[in-house]
Amino acid sequence: MRRTRKRSPLTVAASVASMLALTGCGAQPEGTPTGAAQTSTSTVPSPTEPETAATPEQSGTAAATGIPDGFDLPPCEEQVDVAVVQADFGPEIAFIADTTDTWKPIGPAAQQALVEAEDATACLWGVPNSGQAVSIAVARTPDDGSNLIAALRDASATFSEETVGSAHVFSAGELEDGDVTTAVTYVFDGPAWVTVGGGSIATADSTREVALAVHAGLAS
């Protein structure tokens, strides 16, 4: 598999904890967006001031259209808005490094899918000096992820499956990875395979929201 890196190579520590310890000056956290519902009124909006609907990336929902063959893999800084990541994983989380050369998804089926992928970019986010981290990865697959999708369906006791727009979404909240329990979401849409996974700061719901936001960015 050829992996494209669109940013200057960074030295990646052998463990997530040591990498986070070396990154004491992470990006300043932004405020977590709030989503309180607004009370409807009888006022008719002015024709000159139309209401603006949330975009798929803002709302965390999947795009309605499919991902085309040969889509461009975004570099880490363009995968997803930092506000989306902080809204789901906490305001202190920040981008740490491009980990394309060392990232491994969980389980033999996912690891084989990565070997067979045409290209991939993996990015590490974490809370500095805490050992808490999340990986966000985008890969371009030659088979639309069919082999991995079949394996995930065979593991239906662990993974939930749903269709959101044009995307097939698989999520697990307690996936065993050695001594660590991980939450992970996979989103498949045509040749695109999005993975979001993490340990103690991640849940099936939070990884799902971020994965769908990444997918929406690919489709825009």
Beta strands, then each sheet from edge to edge (+ up, - down):
strand 1: 94-98
strand 2: 119-127
strand 3: 132-140
strand 4: 160-164
strand 5: 167-177
strand 6: 180-189
strand 7: 192-198
sheet 1: 1+ 2- 3+ 7- 6+ 5- 4+
end
